Amino acid sequence: MVVRRTIAGGAIPPGSREERALSAGVSVIVCTYRREGSMRRFLGSLRIQDRSPERLVIVDASDDDATETMLVSSHDAAAWARETWYFRVRGALRGLTRQRNFGLRWIATDLVAFFDDDIVLAPGCLAALEEVHRREGTSVVGAAAVMDGAGHPPDALWRVRRALRVVANLRPGTYQRSGMSIPWSFLEAPPEVTDGDYLPGGATMWRTAEIRELGFDEKLAGYGQGEDLEMSLRARRRGRLVLAGRARLQHLHEEGGRPDDFTLGYMAIHNRFLIHRRGLDDRSWRDVALFAYAWGLDTLLLLRHLLFPSRCLGTVRQAGGRMKAVLDLVRGK
């Protein structure tokens, strides 16, 4: 079931748009689930952008009407975008990657941005992302914003991983052959444009034609751990992926809507193995062995949290989820 509602601007036409003749402009897609407060905060930051998107598409998988009620009753809707469309989805359309693919059906501009609902945009963020695309041209397929708090050196855990050859280097924004990705947050004072192997999730802008053709992997639906990494590794074969140094934001992580520790542990291995298999160029048995070594060792390092009583139960559940993922992969699931 899909509920459609125009919040501001033009009426939603019947049927799926999937427009092929894309006009120059920017649209924004936000997928949400039971986070009315986070959505309100995000929309407040969108309202003060000096560049309003042509269209805002909100895809809500909530089983209550709190978010819809907030949107309908808002007095600021006209300031969010030239037109705002709201969809409430059910059944097979629920889940982050499915909601994103659904949202892409309704985009008519050549650029589309995906923002998490717990993001707060700094003034000028949207314009800075678009500027990178317009200036760099079709060589860039995707750009990401910089999160506040970035620019710190690798911590002890990452230095241990480097010393044990789990990763070959600690260069920010790189995807290692072990299946680990080096955080962009290690990049100090990022320049206006920095190339990388993948884009950090939460705030990205893509060329609509490319991202629509590729589509997000709906096997990574649900919470979808790794969905941005998986998309990035496929998209980089079509163009550059860059970090836009002047596009800034805050990511105020919300606990609501996240899976339990067992599921997080399961996805840490299962999802990343699928991503490794699909996204690593010239993958060989040596890469598979390196993946097994890296993530086996990482699981042992995870057990350090057992030293803290408040973390014991969650750690045991995460480790159990990882073991279940290994068994499923061995069985070909």
Rosetta blueprint (number, residue, H / E / L):
1 M L
2 V E
3 V E
4 R E
5 R E
6 T E
7 I E
8 A E
9 G L
10 G L
11 A L
12 I L
13 P L
14 P L
15 G L
16 S L
17 R L
18 E L
19 E L
20 R L
21 A L
22 L L
23 S E
24 A E
25 G E
26 V E
27 S E
28 V E
29 I E
30 V E
31 C E
32 T E
33 Y L
34 R L
35 R L
36 E H
37 G H
38 S H
39 M H
40 R H
41 R H
42 F H
43 L H
44 G H
45 S H
46 L H
47 R H
48 I L
49 Q L
50 D L
51 R L
52 S L
53 P L
54 E L
55 R E
56 L E
57 V E
58 I E
59 V E
60 D E
61 A L
62 S L
63 D L
64 D L
65 D L
66 A H
67 T H
68 E H
69 T H
70 M H
71 L H
72 V H
73 S H
74 S L
75 H L
76 D L
77 A H
78 A H
79 A H
80 W H
81 A L
82 R L
83 E E
84 T E
85 W E
86 Y E
87 F E
88 R E
89 V E
90 R L
91 G H
92 A H
93 L H
94 R L
95 G L
96 L H
97 T H
98 R H
99 Q H
100 R H
101 N H
102 F H
103 G H
104 L H
105 R L
106 W L
107 I L
108 A L
109 T E
110 D E
111 L E
112 V E
113 A E
114 F E
115 F E
116 D E
117 D L
118 D L
119 I E
120 V E
121 L E
122 A L
123 P L
124 G L
125 C H
126 L H
127 A H
128 A H
129 L H
130 E H
131 E H
132 V H
133 H H
134 R H
135 R H
136 E H
137 G H
138 T H
139 S H
140 V E
141 V E
142 G E
143 A E
144 A E
145 A E
146 V E
147 M E
148 D L
149 G L
150 A L
151 G L
152 H L
153 P L
154 P L
155 D L
156 A H
157 L H
158 W H
159 R H
160 V H
161 R H
162 R H
163 A H
164 L L
165 R L
166 V L
167 V L
168 A L
169 N L
170 L L
171 R L
172 P L
173 G L
174 T L
175 Y E
176 Q L
177 R L
178 S L
179 G L
180 M L
181 S E
182 I L
183 P L
184 W H
185 S H
186 F H
187 L L
188 E L
189 A L
190 P L
191 P L
192 E L
193 V E
194 T E
195 D E
196 G E
197 D L
198 Y L
199 L L
200 P L
201 G L
202 G L
203 A E
204 T E
205 M E
206 W E
207 R E
208 T H
209 A H
210 E H
211 I H
212 R H
213 E H
214 L H
215 G L
216 F L
217 D L
218 E H
219 K H
220 L H
221 A L
222 G L
223 Y L
224 G L
225 Q L
226 G L
227 E H
228 D H
229 L H
230 E H
231 M H
232 S H
233 L H
234 R H
235 A H
236 R L
237 R L
238 R L
239 G L
240 R E
241 L E
242 V E
243 L E
244 A E
245 G E
246 R E
247 A E
248 R E
249 L E
250 Q E
251 H E
252 L L
253 H L
254 E L
255 E L
256 G L
257 G L
258 R L
259 P L
260 D L
261 D H
262 F H
263 T H
264 L H
265 G H
266 Y H
267 M H
268 A H
269 I H
270 H H
271 N H
272 R H
273 F H
274 L H
275 I H
276 H H
277 R H
278 R H
279 G H
280 L L
281 D L
282 D L
283 R L
284 S L
285 W H
286 R H
287 D H
288 V H
289 A H
290 L H
291 F H
292 A H
293 Y H
294 A H
295 W H
296 G H
297 L H
298 D H
299 T H
300 L H
301 L H
302 L H
303 L H
304 R H
305 H H
306 L H
307 L H
308 F L
309 P H
310 S H
311 R H
312 C H
313 L H
314 G H
315 T H
316 V H
317 R H
318 Q H
319 A H
320 G H
321 G H
322 R H
323 M H
324 K H
325 A H
326 V H
327 L H
328 D H
329 L H
330 V H
331 R L
332 G L
333 K L
